[in-house]
Amino acid sequence: MLSHETPATETSPLTTRRGALGTLSLASIGLAATSTQASAFFFQKKDTPPVVEVKSGSSVPARRTGNAIQAASFNGLSGDWAATQGALLPEYTRYLASLKLQRLEPQQVIAAHAKQKGAVWNRLPPKQWWTRMGYTLRVVDRIAVYLNMPVEDIVSAYRCPVYNAQCEGAKVGSWHQANVAVDVKFPTKASYITAATRNLRDRGLFKGGVGGYGSFTHIDTRGVNVNW
């Protein structure tokens, strides 16, 4: 896996779909340069989603149906892992649901945290950092809306330090550890997503890093534009 500090080798921006770009109102959004801001720059939050109860040993992410949040089983999510997250898991699920993302489901984000490398498990991010990921997820969701595609998979989001150390190619200072980065797949070539994301970023959608990999695109909101 390439390092997130690897210099860019692909610099050609996406040149199609320019007419549709106006519907994004990117210039009027005025996104902040820092990754820690999580203002509602895409959607106004009006409704508070209902509580999602989590039972120890069960599969627990939530599924959004309209404005409702339903408790749902999720294949591949360890009940033991869910139990170790305690009350933080349903609270984080509610936070993700409150973002009201159009093309990205809360359970996709949660599943990215419930992963294991050898004997080391990842975990949910610290609560005080949740809004950082909210900012990044809104960027990903806006890209998906623009491309009119679903988000196929969040390969990686927050990585706790011990888990990050087990990830091949990950740096000690990985932006995943700061909870401002995601590795994301869409149902098309990753090179297309990488080019489209750079194009939208350069037009003012956000400031951050965009990395191209064989099967996914890295997107972070570090506040400085970097390509690799």
C-alpha positions in Angstrom: 0.0 0.0 0.0 1.3 3.5 -0.9 2.1 5.9 1.9 -0.3 8.8 2.4 2.7 11.0 2.0 3.6 9.7 -1.5 3.7 12.5 -4.1 0.9 12.6 -6.7 1.4 10.9 -10.0 -2.1 11.5 -11.3 -2.9 15.2 -11.8 -5.6 15.3 -14.5 -8.8 16.7 -13.1 -12.2 15.4 -14.1 -13.5 17.5 -17.0 -17.0 16.1 -17.5 -20.3 16.9 -15.7 -19.3 20.6 -15.4 -22.9 21.7 -16.1 -24.1 19.8 -13.1 -21.5 21.3 -10.8 -23.5 24.5 -10.5 -26.2 22.6 -8.6 -23.7 22.0 -5.8 -23.4 25.7 -5.1 -19.8 25.0 -4.0 -18.7 28.6 -4.2 -21.5 29.7 -1.9 -20.9 27.0 0.7 -17.7 28.6 2.0 -16.3 25.5 3.8 -13.8 26.2 6.5 -10.1 25.2 5.9 -9.8 23.3 9.1 -10.9 19.7 9.5 -12.4 20.3 13.0 -15.3 22.4 11.8 -18.5 20.5 11.4 -21.1 23.2 10.6 -24.2 22.2 8.7 -22.9 23.4 5.3 -24.9 20.9 3.2 -28.0 20.2 5.2 -30.0 21.8 7.9 -30.6 19.6 11.0 -34.2 19.9 12.1 -35.2 16.5 13.5 -33.7 14.6 16.3 -33.7 10.9 15.4 -35.2 8.4 17.9 -33.0 6.4 20.2 -31.5 3.2 18.9 -31.1 0.6 21.7 -28.2 -1.7 21.7 -28.1 -5.1 23.4 -24.9 -6.8 24.3 -23.9 -9.5 21.9 -26.2 -8.4 19.1 -25.5 -6.9 15.7 -26.4 -3.3 16.3 -25.8 -0.6 13.5 -28.8 1.4 12.4 -30.5 1.7 9.1 -32.1 4.9 7.9 -35.5 4.8 6.2 -36.5 8.3 5.4 -36.0 10.2 8.6 -36.5 7.2 10.8 -33.7 5.1 12.4 -34.3 1.4 12.8 -32.3 -1.0 14.8 -31.0 -3.5 12.3 -28.8 -6.6 12.2 -25.6 -6.2 10.3 -23.7 -9.3 9.0 -20.1 -9.2 10.0 -20.3 -6.9 13.0 -19.0 -8.7 16.0 -21.4 -8.7 19.0 -18.4 -8.9 21.3 -17.0 -5.8 19.7 -20.3 -4.0 20.0 -20.5 -4.9 23.7 -17.0 -3.5 24.3 -18.1 -0.1 22.9 -20.9 0.1 25.5 -23.2 3.1 25.5 -20.9 5.0 23.0 -22.1 2.8 20.1 -25.9 3.8 20.1 -24.9 7.4 20.8 -22.5 7.4 17.9 -25.1 5.8 15.7 -27.5 8.6 16.6 -24.9 11.2 15.8 -24.2 9.7 12.3 -28.0 9.5 11.6 -28.3 13.2 12.6 -26.1 14.1 9.7 -28.9 13.0 7.4 -26.5 11.9 4.6 -28.2 11.0 1.4 -25.9 8.3 -0.1 -24.1 7.0 3.0 -25.6 4.9 5.8 -24.6 5.0 9.5 -23.8 1.2 9.5 -21.3 1.6 6.7 -19.3 4.0 8.9 -19.7 1.8 12.0 -18.6 -1.3 10.1 -15.3 0.5 9.2 -14.5 0.7 12.9 -15.4 -2.9 13.8 -12.4 -4.4 12.2 -9.5 -6.6 13.5 -5.9 -6.9 12.5 -4.5 -10.1 14.1 -5.4 -9.8 17.8 -5.9 -6.1 17.6 -9.4 -4.6 17.3 -10.2 -1.1 16.2 -12.6 1.0 18.2 -14.9 4.0 17.9 -13.3 7.5 17.8 -13.2 9.6 20.9 -16.5 11.5 21.3 -14.9 14.9 21.2 -13.6 14.1 17.7 -16.9 13.0 16.2 -17.6 16.3 14.4 -14.4 15.9 12.6 -15.6 12.8 10.9 -19.0 14.4 10.3 -17.3 17.1 8.2 -15.5 14.5 6.2 -18.6 12.3 5.7 -20.5 15.3 4.4 -17.8 15.8 1.8 -18.0 12.1 0.7 -21.8 12.3 0.6 -21.7 15.4 -1.5 -19.4 13.7 -4.0 -21.8 10.8 -4.1 -24.7 13.1 -4.8 -22.8 14.9 -7.5 -21.8 11.6 -9.2 -25.3 10.1 -8.6 -23.8 7.0 -7.1 -24.2 5.1 -3.8 -21.2 4.8 -1.5 -20.3 1.1 -1.9 -18.0 0.8 1.1 -16.1 2.7 3.8 -12.9 0.7 3.8 -11.4 2.6 6.7 -12.3 5.7 8.8 -11.0 6.3 12.3 -8.1 4.1 13.4 -7.0 4.0 17.0 -3.2 4.1 17.4 -2.7 0.4 18.2 -4.9 -0.7 15.2 -3.3 1.8 12.9 0.1 0.3 13.7 -1.1 -3.0 12.3 -2.3 -1.5 9.0 0.1 -2.1 6.1 1.6 1.2 4.8 0.0 3.3 7.5 2.1 6.1 9.0 2.3 7.0 12.7 0.8 10.4 11.9 -1.9 9.0 9.7 -4.9 11.3 9.3 -7.1 8.3 10.0 -5.9 8.6 13.6 -7.2 12.2 13.8 -10.6 11.1 12.6 -10.6 13.3 9.5 -10.0 10.6 6.8 -11.8 7.9 5.0 -10.9 5.3 2.4 -14.0 4.9 0.3 -15.2 2.7 -2.6 -17.8 3.6 -5.2 -19.3 1.2 -7.8 -16.9 2.4 -10.5 -13.2 2.7 -11.1 -11.3 4.2 -8.2 -9.3 6.3 -10.6 -12.5 8.0 -11.8 -13.5 8.8 -8.2 -10.0 10.1 -7.4 -10.1 12.4 -10.4 -13.6 13.6 -9.6 -12.8 14.2 -6.0 -9.8 16.3 -6.8 -11.8 18.3 -9.3 -14.5 19.1 -6.7 -12.0 19.9 -4.1 -10.1 22.2 -6.4 -13.4 24.0 -7.1 -13.9 24.7 -3.4 -15.8 21.8 -1.9 -13.2 21.2 0.8 -9.5 21.4 1.6 -7.6 18.2 2.2 -5.8 15.2 0.8 -6.9 12.9 -2.0 -5.0 9.7 -2.6 -5.6 7.3 -5.4 -5.3 3.5 -4.8 -6.2 0.5 -6.9 -9.6 -0.2 -5.4 -10.4 2.9 -3.3 -9.9 6.6 -2.8 -8.5 8.2 0.3 -10.2 11.5 1.2 -9.3 13.6 4.2 -10.1 17.1 5.4 -6.7 18.1 6.9 -7.1 21.7 5.6 -4.3 21.6 3.1 -4.6 20.3 -0.4 -2.3 17.3 -1.1 -2.4 14.6 -3.8 -0.8 11.2 -4.1 
